[in-house]
């Protein structure tokens, strides 16, 4: 005589599934349900190859399936380093470069020479792309060097983000590095006021 009918077996299986679901929610909570607890988290980005440095906070990398070309020729994708701001070069207009702009561009060029492999890391709270189609990302080298930290600590850029936008996850690190560089008169701080206000 079969003590467990098909109906009983189905009910037991359904109970096991329900119990597993309840335990999953209890153990993993917001992560399982994809609930936002407000904690910023950097998200995976893309690997890229540097083509050129545009200025002290912007570079061009080779386009990939994940990084669509941002120029008409389809030859490069522009990346704006998130959380920092360097003096402007003013390409294409009549204004002269801002104080420290050429030094910042040269410094980023040494840090990220053509052909260098970089990791573009997105911030969990910030947009991944700006209105110009440029990636907004932290730029890390293979040895985990953070380009934003190097630029602010060297006195070539300051910590910055647009008003009304979430504070970038690495902003505090960049701000502290920029403050130390300013107080020490490092890099462009020796001759320029490169402050930007978030």
N, C-alpha and C positions, 0 to 999 in steps of 0.2 A: 504494500500500500504506500503510495507517494504522499508523505506528510506535508510537502510544500507544493501547492498547486502553482500553475503558471501565474495566476493572479497574485499570489503571495510573493513570488519571486520578483515580479515587476514592481510591486509596492516596496519591497526591500531595496531594490536597485534605485528606485526613485528617492527613497529616504537617504541612501548613501550619497547620492549626487547632491541632494539638498544640504546634507550635513557638511559635505566638502565645500560647498559654496558659502555657507554661513561661516565656517572656519576660515576660509580664504579672506572674507571681508573683515573678520575680526583680527586676523593676523597681519594682513597687508593693507587694510583700510584704504586711505586715500590713493595710494599707488595703484591698487587694483581697480578702484572705481574712477581713477584719473581725476581726483579732486585736487584743486589747487589750494595749498595751505599758505600761499603767499611767500614761500621761501624761494628766492631766486636760485636757479640751477643752470649752469652752463650745459649746453646740449652739443651733441656731436656735430661736427661740421664737415669740412672737406679737406683733402690733401690738394695742394696746388704747387705749381712751379712758377717762380717769379720771372716776369719778362722785364719789368723796369719799375723803378720808383718814380712816382709822379711828384710828390712833395713829402713833407715830413710826417704826414699821417695817411697817405694814400699810395697805393701801389697797383700795378696791373699784373695779372697772372694769366697763364694759358687757360683758355676756355675748356670746359669738360662737359659731360652730360649734366652734371649738377650745377655747373657754373656757366650760364649762358653768356655769350659774347655781349659786351655793352657798347661796342663800337660798330660802325657801319660795315667795316671790312671783315668783321667776325673774327678778329685775330687776338682779342684780349678781353679779359673780364676785370673790371675795376673793383678794388676792395678798399673800403674806408675803415681804418682801424678804430674800433669802438672804444669810447671812453677817454680819448685824448684829442688834443687840438694843437696843431703846430702853426707857426706864422705862415701866411698865404704867399704863394709865389706870384699870383695874379697873372697867370698865363692868358694870353689872348686879349688883354685889355691894356689901357694906357697907363695904369698904375704901376709904379715900381714895386718889386717884391718887398714885403714887410721886413722889418729888422729881424734877423735871425732865420729868415725863410730858406736862404741858400744853405746855411749851415745845417739846418734840420734836414733838408733834402739830401745833402751829402752824407750826413750821419746815417739816415735810414738806408741810403744806398750801400753803405759799407756793411751795415747789419744784414741787409737783404739783397745781395748781389744777384744779377741775372743768372738764372739757372738754379737758384737755391730752392730747396723743397720746404714748404711751410704747411702748417696745420691751421686752418681757419676754424675757430671755435665760436659758436654762436652763444649769446647770452639767453638764459631762460626767460627773461622779462622784456628784452628789447626786440624790435623788429629785426628780421634777418636781412632785409633788403630795404634800401631807401627809395625815395621817389624817382631817383635817376637810374634805378636798376642796379646800383652798386651793392655788393655785399657789405653788411655791417658786422664785423667780426673781430675777435681778438686774433692776433697773429703770433703763433708760437713756432719756434724752430725745432728741429729734431732733438736737440739737446734740452728741450723744455724752456729755452730762453723766451721770454715774453717781450715782443717788440715794444709794446706800450710801456712796460716798466723800464726798459732800456732807454727809451726816448725821454720819459719824464725824469728818470734818475740822472740822465746825462745833461739835463737842462735845455733840451731842444724842443720840448712840448710840455703842455700842462694838462692836467686832468680836466675833462669837460664833457658835458652831454647837453642836448637841447632842453630848454625849459619845457615843462609839461610832459616830458618823457620819463619813464622809470629810470632810477639810478642804476647804471651798469654794475654788475657784480664785482668787477675789478676796480671800480672807481676809487674806493678808499685806498687801495694799494697805490694807484697812480697819483692820487692827491698827496699822500704822504711822501712819495718819492719826489714829486714836484716841489713840495714845500721845503724839503731838505736841500734840493738843488738851488732853489731860490735863495734860501738863507746862506748857503755857501758861495753864492755867486758863480755857480757852475754853468758851463755852456753859454747859451745865449743870455742867461740871466746876468752875465757880467756886463753886457752892453745894451740889453733890451728889456722892456717890460712885456713879457709874453703871456700875461695873465688873461684868462677867459673866465667868465662867471657862468656857472650852470643855471 
